[in-house]
Amino acid sequence: MKNISKKFLIIFITFLLILNINLISNAEPKSSDVPKFDEEPTFLDEDLDPDEYEEDENYANSDDEDIPNGPEVENNFFSITSNDVTINQNVFGDVFICTSGTAKIDCLIAGNVFIFARNIEITENAQIDTALFSCSNNLNILGTIYGNVYSAANNFKLGETAYINYDLNLTSDNSIINGEINRNANISCDKIQISENAHIEKDLNYTSKQKVNIDHSVVGGNINFIDSTAFEDNTTNNMIEWLYSAISYVILAIVLFIIFKFINSKLINEYTEFTHNLAKYFLYGLLGLIVTPFVCFVLLMLNVTINLAFILFAIYLGFMFVASCITIIVLSKLFAEKLKEKITINNTLLTILFITLLSIIYKLSKLIPVLGTIITLILVLLGFGIFIKSLLPEKHQDEK
């Protein structure tokens, strides 16, 4: 499942953050609120392979790590082990379990539960007063959870005796819903089964490879389906669009470099004092970005200079478009000059190679939302500043 690694990371980060918070609940057990059932729930539907939900044989005979015998636990419970973990004494605090075996809860937990385990069992006798955060291979819920459930599991089963008072947020390969969800169910999976005995009070939002027939009497709100194969198509299209954009940008930068070199523009020689004039480039670029639109506005207000205002603004937009290319060209020229004595290759060809490399790195950085925006702004400011600096008379360029 392509989303499971992302959900696993989210739950893992949440686990580490909450691990440092001491949330001890003093609430009394709500035993009167726990629904009672006379019949044992059937663990699997006929259409799914029962072997998918069986415990791993390597852990079936391992020793359980139980809560020590005695009265209720009045604080948080922590367990990091390779053995199976069973909690059968009430815990008035949060539970943190990390095991390569099976984690089993068979009592009241008056707090949050965070579990990373091969298999997780929330028995019919279990009651979790707040939220469940879990990541596992198999998750079977038969008890009551009064908060939200956040889970990433290969195989998920909500039994007929199960009750979730808030939302179910799930990423899994195989999902079976037989119990009751008092609010919304948000599910991303490959296969999903929702029995006639299930009940979802509000909306069912599920993403899957195939749409399944769901009895509308089971869902009190809307049923919203998203085809997961559409994401695969979108990913391919996005990759093609990015590749096209990157190639176009590289070609534009190389063409500009050839033009600047052909006309012997001073701009291309700005690399010689790039580090020395870095602050000036930023200053000129910032002034150019701010002053130019203001000048265009003033010219627009004067009836006799309207055409000039539009021409100036068109030039401004054009340089905004190629400003980052100008910065990459100057940087590429700088790197090529530094390596020309170490590499026996034509300086122009080496510059073009650096232009290609830096352009691809820049386009990749734009995929990162915040960082990409910052890098783009820096390159545009530098490019605008380099262009303005190259227009100044020589006496200004010699000033220190």
Secondary structure, DSSP 8 states (H G I E B T S, - for coil): -TTHHHHHHHHHHHHHHHTT----------GGGS---SS------TTS-GGGGS--HHHHTS-EEE--SSS-B-S-EEEEESSEEEE-S-BSS-EEEEESSEEEE-SEE-S-EEEEEEEEEE-TT-EESS-EEEEEEEEEE-SEESS-EEEEEEEEEE-TT-EESS-EEEEEEEEEE-SEESS-EEEE-SEEEE-TT-EESS-EEEEESS-----TTTBSS-EEEEETHHHHHHHHHHHHHHHHHHHHHHHHHHHHHHHHHHTT-GGGGGGGGTTTTHHHHHHHHHHHHHHHHHHHHHHHHSGGGHHHHHHHHHHHHHHHHHHHHHHHHHHHHHHHHHHTTTS-S-HHHHHHHHHHHHHHHHHHHTTSHHHHHHHHHHHHHHHHHHHHHHHS-HHHHT--
